[in-house]
């Protein structure tokens, strides 16, 4: 069943009186429960795409639909994590997560607090529950933002390079947790759009990888590998390596060095 649909979507912003086009004629369909990673060089429009899905910006042309209805603004069916942590500075880590949970209207006060504490534990911040953002490192603040988004238990998760500021251990653990959202072991199944520069991260998480060149979708690559992907058979590892080479080839066709980092996927 189709969850997200973009029909001939373009987006421009005014630049000294003239429109500057960021996205051009995007057509994309994402099924309910799919985990789609969007990769491409900086400035190709990945974050703008997420903002359109979140209802924070609106297409200049075309239509963004969720469950068949045009997106006319933010909704409690979607949560988003940006590259830069967006926490309320006057709230503690726990209060920031509670605020997100309470916006959904799904839980009472006591249940919301238990859920907030459970997600603080998942991101290893139990001891920082009562600290304010200024008392946390950048990576810790980002973990609070991730915990808030996941705790909201929305149908759609929109994530813009959420793990970039995290150390390798926490990053790996959160990658594994994100993977459970797709193949079981936790909350209800999510539809996820996940922006990353990291090819290995995309291969570990995605059902499909969308490769963007400036303003356009250049390739739509299925990733038909079983889960969990840290237990692949030798022939499946060879298939993953072939997909990695395909993605690196796409990066290499554009100017400059490939923009990717090894994620330690085995």
N, C-alpha and C positions, 0 to 999 in steps of 0.2 A: 504494500500500500504506500502511495506517495505521501511523504511527510513535508518535504520542502521542494518548491519548484520556482525556478527563475525563468521567465519568458522574455527573451530579447531585452535584457536589462543592461542599460547604460547609465553611467553616472559621471557628471561633470560638476566642477565648481567654478565660480567666477574668478578670473585672474586678470586684474587690471582692465576690467570691462569686457574681457573675452573669455569664453568658456574653456576650461582646461579639462580634457577628458581623462578620467581615471580608469573607468571600466567601459568596454565597448561590446554590446550585443551578446551578453552572456546568456547561454541556455544550459540549465543544469537541473537534473532531477535527483533527489535523494530519497531513498525509501525509508520507511519507519524502521528504526533499529539499526540503521547503517552507521558505521564509523568511517567518516571521510576525512582524510588528511589533505590539506592544501599546501603545496610547496611551490617555491619559486624565489627568484631573487628579490632583494629588498626593493620596495617601490613599485612592485608589479600589481598592487591592488588587493592583496590578501586581506589586510585589515579592513579596508573599505568594504569588501564583500561581507565580512563578519558584521560590520556596523549596519549594513542593509538588512541582514537576517535578523539582527537584534531590534530593528525598528528605530535605531538612533539616527539614521539618515534614510533618505528616500530616493529611489531611482529618478534620474532625469527622463528616462524613457523605459518602457517595459514594466513588468509587474513581478514582485516577489510574493509568493503565496506559501502559507503554512496550513496544512489540512484543507487546501482548496480555497482558503480565504486570503484576500490581499492583506499584507502586513501594513497596519496603519499606526504603529508605534510599539513601544516595549510591551511585553506581556509576561505574566507569571508562568507561562509555559516554557519560557526561555531564561537561561542564565548565561552570563558572559564573564570571562576572565581575560583582562587585557595584559599586555606585556608589563606595563607599569601597574603596581599594586594600587587599587582604588579602595582604600579603607577610610572610614570616618575617624579622624584623629582624636576626637573626644570620646571615643568608645574603646573599651578594652578588646583584646582578641576575641574573647567569648561573646561580648556584646555585639561585635561586628558580625559574627556568625549568626547569633540569635536574630539580629535585625533582618538578615536575608531570609531566615526560616519563617519569621513571623509575617513577612510579606506574602507568603503563599497561602496563609490561612488554613494550613492543613493540620496543625498540631496545637494542643493546649500549651500553657506556660511550662508545666513540669516536663512534658514530653519534648518540647523544644529545647529546653536546657540539657536534657539527657542526650539529645541528638547532637547538639553543639559540642558537648564534651566528648562524645564518641568520635566526631570528626577531628577535634583537636588532637585526640590520641592517634588517629590515622596519620596525621601529618607531623606527629612527634612534637607537639607543642603543649602538652598538658601542663607543664610547669610554667608556661607563659600565658595561661588563660586570662590572668588578671592584669597583664601588662598592656600599656598603650602602644600604638604604632611607633612613636618616637623612641620607645625603649627596645624595639626589635630591629634586627638587621634587615637588610633588603630581602634576603632569601626567606627569612621568617615571615615578613609581611606578605610576601607572595604566597607562602603556604597557607596563611590565614585566608587570603582571597580565594585560593583554590578550595579550601575547606568550606568556605561560605557557599560557593557555587555548587559544590557537590551535595552539601547538606540540604539545599533547597529542593532537591529531588525533582527537578523540572524535567519535562519530556525531552527538551532540546538543550544540549550543552554546546556553547560556542567558546572556543579557547584559542587565544592568540599567543602562541609561544609561551605557554604558562610555566614551563619547567626550565626556561633559559637561565634563570638566576640561581638555580638550586644546585647543591653539591651532588656528586654522582650517586651517592647512596640513596638520598631522598628522591632524587629524580627517578632512579630505577624502581624504587618501591611505589611511587605514584604512577609510573607507567604500568606496572603490574596491576595496580588498583583500577586504572582506567580501562585496562583490558577486560577486567571482570564485568564492567558495565555492558560489554557486548556479548560475552559468552557465558555469563552466569556467575552466581556466587555473591550476590549483593542486592542492590536496589533493583527496581523494575528496569527493563531494558531501555536504553537511551538512544536517541539519535544525536550523533556527535559530529560537529565540524571543528576540526583541530588544525590550526595553522602552525607550521614548523619549518625551520630551515634544515632540520636534521633528517637526512634520508633514512638512516637506520631506525630512528624513532618512528617515522612514518611507516616503514615496512613492518615494524613490530606491532603497531596499533591498528593499521587501517584495513578496512574491507576494500576501499578504493583510494587511489591517490590522484588528486587533481593537480596537474602541473600548469602553472600560470606563467605566461610571458606578459610584458607590460599591457595591462588592460584586457587580456584575453585568456581564455582557457585553451591551452595548446594541446594537452593530452589528458585523457581520462583512463587511468590504468587500474584494472582490477588486481587485487592481491589475493589469489585463491589458495592461501596457505592455512593449514589447520591451527587451532589454538589449544593450549598456550604455545607461543612461538619461541619460547626458550627451551622447548623439547622437540625440536624438529628432527626428523630422520635425515640421513645423509642426502637422499635425493631431493628432499624438501629444502635443505640448506642450499643445494645447487640452484634450485628454482628461485630462492630468495636472492642469491648472488646474481642471477641473471636479471632480476628486476632492479637490483642496485645498479648494475651496469647500464641498464636502460635509462634510469633516472640521471645518473652521472652524465650520460651522453646528452641528455636534454640540457643540463646545465652547461656542458662544454660547448654547445652550439651557440651560446650567447657569449658576449665578451667577458673577459676576466676569468679568474679562478673559480672553481665550484665552491658554492657557499654551503658547506655541510660540516658536520662534526660527527665523529664516531660516537655511538651511544652505548657501546659495549654489549650489543645484542649478540647472544650466542646461538 
